[in-house]
Amino acid sequence: MDANPRPKLSTTRVTARGAAYRVVRLAGNLFVCSKASGSCCCGWEEKGRMPFDHALWAGEWERRNLRSRLHLTFSGCLGPCVAGNNALLLLHGRAIWLCDLNDAELIPQVYDYAEAMLAAGRVLPVPAGLEGHVYERYLPPPGGAWEPLAAPDSDDSDGLERLDPVCLMDVDPATAQHTVEYGGRVIAFCAPSCKKAFLANPSAYGVG
């Protein structure tokens, strides 16, 4: 069993194409600049960068079961090409810029830092292994203020009835072929692999 159960999942309501949907709320997002995703200098060995390998980042992300807490995005150019390979970690309302990630050993350290902050619920000092790789690119907000851009969701329900907690896909419990009763409700899965992963360690998926 997971010694550190995940926080309970929560969602927010969004409207798209005239219909209402539920979107899982996350603690943050990790953007990694990828040569394959657009015109940028990251991953160009001839420019002195470490050749880019998506599996180095995606493998760690999957192994650590971060999908419901931290989204991973392979992006085009993030901007500061001279500092590549680049990544941007948005977490707990802060933009944490990472530069010169040209050693495969740095990637687990980035995830270690992110997981430490997820566990602490706040931004932490840069660990020794990443010193020199983290910098402040954005100006701080005037007065340190944080302004919400949308009203809080007024719906008291958690909106998880149609959510596969493993892959976060929308699944209708009424028609789903793969379900399990857990915590007093029926949980639907998009595929047997998701159901198997959930049953192996339910506490890892934030289902209260």
C-alpha positions in Angstrom: 0.0 0.0 0.0 1.0 3.6 -0.5 2.5 5.0 2.7 1.4 8.5 1.6 -2.1 8.4 0.2 -2.9 11.1 -2.4 -5.2 14.0 -1.5 -8.8 13.4 -2.5 -9.5 14.3 -6.1 -11.6 17.4 -6.8 -13.0 18.8 -10.0 -14.3 22.1 -11.4 -17.1 22.7 -13.9 -16.2 24.1 -17.3 -18.4 24.8 -20.3 -17.3 23.9 -23.8 -19.2 23.7 -27.1 -22.4 24.4 -25.2 -22.1 21.4 -22.8 -21.0 21.2 -19.1 -17.9 19.1 -18.2 -15.9 18.3 -15.1 -12.2 18.9 -15.2 -9.8 17.5 -12.5 -8.1 20.3 -10.5 -4.3 19.8 -10.3 -1.5 21.2 -8.1 0.4 22.2 -11.2 2.0 21.5 -14.6 5.4 20.6 -15.8 6.3 21.9 -19.3 9.4 20.4 -21.0 10.8 22.0 -24.1 11.1 19.4 -26.8 12.7 19.5 -30.2 10.0 17.3 -31.6 7.2 19.6 -30.4 8.3 22.7 -32.3 11.0 25.1 -33.4 13.4 25.4 -30.5 17.1 24.8 -29.6 16.4 22.2 -26.8 17.6 18.7 -27.7 19.9 19.8 -30.5 23.1 17.8 -29.9 25.0 19.9 -32.5 24.2 23.0 -30.3 25.7 21.4 -27.2 22.4 20.2 -25.7 21.7 16.7 -24.4 19.7 14.8 -27.1 16.0 14.9 -26.0 14.4 11.7 -24.9 10.7 11.9 -24.1 10.9 8.6 -22.2 13.2 10.1 -19.6 10.5 12.6 -18.6 7.4 10.5 -19.3 8.8 7.4 -17.6 9.5 9.1 -14.4 6.1 10.8 -14.5 4.2 7.5 -15.0 6.3 5.6 -12.5 5.6 8.2 -9.8 1.9 8.2 -10.5 1.6 11.9 -10.8 -1.2 12.2 -13.4 -3.8 13.3 -10.9 -1.5 15.9 -9.3 0.9 17.3 -11.8 0.3 17.3 -15.6 3.2 16.8 -18.0 3.3 18.7 -21.3 6.0 18.4 -24.0 6.0 21.9 -25.5 7.6 23.8 -28.3 10.0 26.7 -27.5 9.7 28.0 -24.0 11.8 31.0 -24.9 15.2 31.3 -23.3 17.0 29.2 -25.9 20.5 30.1 -24.7 19.7 28.3 -21.4 18.4 25.0 -22.9 17.5 22.3 -22.3 14.6 24.1 -20.5 11.6 23.2 -18.4 9.0 25.2 -16.5 7.3 23.9 -13.4 4.1 25.6 -12.4 3.3 24.6 -8.9 1.5 26.1 -5.9 1.0 29.3 -7.9 4.7 29.8 -8.7 6.6 29.6 -12.0 9.8 27.7 -11.3 12.1 27.9 -14.3 14.8 25.2 -14.9 17.7 25.6 -17.3 20.7 23.6 -18.6 19.0 20.2 -18.0 21.7 18.5 -20.0 22.3 15.5 -17.8 19.9 12.6 -17.5 20.5 12.4 -13.7 18.9 15.8 -13.3 15.4 14.6 -14.4 14.7 12.4 -11.4 15.9 15.3 -9.2 13.3 17.6 -10.8 10.6 15.1 -10.0 12.0 14.7 -6.5 11.8 18.4 -6.0 8.2 18.6 -7.4 7.1 15.6 -5.2 8.6 17.2 -2.1 6.6 20.4 -2.7 3.4 18.4 -3.4 3.9 16.7 -0.1 4.7 19.9 1.8 1.8 21.9 0.1 4.1 24.8 -0.5 7.1 26.0 -2.5 10.4 24.8 -1.0 14.0 26.0 -1.3 15.9 24.6 -4.3 17.7 21.4 -3.4 21.4 21.2 -3.7 21.3 19.0 -6.8 19.4 21.6 -8.7 21.3 24.7 -7.6 22.3 26.6 -10.7 19.5 25.1 -12.7 16.6 27.1 -11.1 16.1 30.8 -11.8 13.4 33.5 -11.7 12.4 34.5 -15.2 9.0 36.2 -14.5 8.6 39.5 -12.6 6.8 39.1 -9.3 3.1 40.3 -9.3 2.8 43.9 -8.1 2.4 43.9 -4.3 2.6 40.1 -4.3 -1.2 39.9 -5.0 -2.9 36.8 -6.6 -6.1 37.6 -8.3 -8.6 34.8 -9.0 -9.9 34.9 -12.6 -13.1 32.9 -12.1 -15.7 32.5 -9.4 -15.4 29.4 -7.2 -17.5 26.4 -8.3 -20.7 26.5 -6.2 -21.6 22.9 -6.8 -21.0 20.9 -3.5 -20.6 17.6 -5.3 -17.2 16.4 -6.1 -18.1 15.6 -9.7 -16.2 12.3 -9.8 -19.1 10.0 -10.7 -17.9 9.8 -14.4 -14.2 10.0 -13.8 -11.8 7.1 -14.3 -9.4 7.9 -11.4 -6.4 6.4 -13.1 -6.3 8.1 -16.5 -8.8 10.9 -15.6 -11.0 10.1 -18.7 -14.8 10.7 -18.6 -16.5 7.3 -18.4 -20.3 6.8 -18.0 -20.8 4.3 -15.1 -24.2 3.2 -16.7 -22.5 1.8 -19.8 -19.0 1.1 -18.6 -17.8 -2.4 -19.1 -15.2 -2.2 -16.3 -16.4 -1.1 -12.8 -15.7 -1.7 -9.1 -17.5 -0.8 -5.9 -15.3 1.3 -3.6 -16.0 3.8 -0.9 -19.8 3.3 -1.2 -20.0 4.1 -4.9 -19.4 2.6 -8.3 -16.2 3.6 -10.0 -16.0 3.2 -13.8 -12.9 2.6 -15.8 -12.1 3.1 -19.5 -10.2 -0.2 -19.7 -9.2 -3.2 -17.7 -5.7 -1.9 -17.3 -7.0 1.1 -15.4 -9.2 -1.1 -13.1 -6.2 -3.4 -12.4 -4.0 -0.4 -11.5 -6.6 1.0 -9.2 -7.3 -2.3 -7.4 -3.6 -2.7 -6.8 -3.4 0.5 -4.8 -6.7 2.5 -4.4 -5.2 5.1 -2.0 -2.8 6.2 -4.8 -5.6 7.7 -6.8 -7.2 10.1 -4.3 -10.7 8.5 -4.3 -12.2 9.2 -0.8 
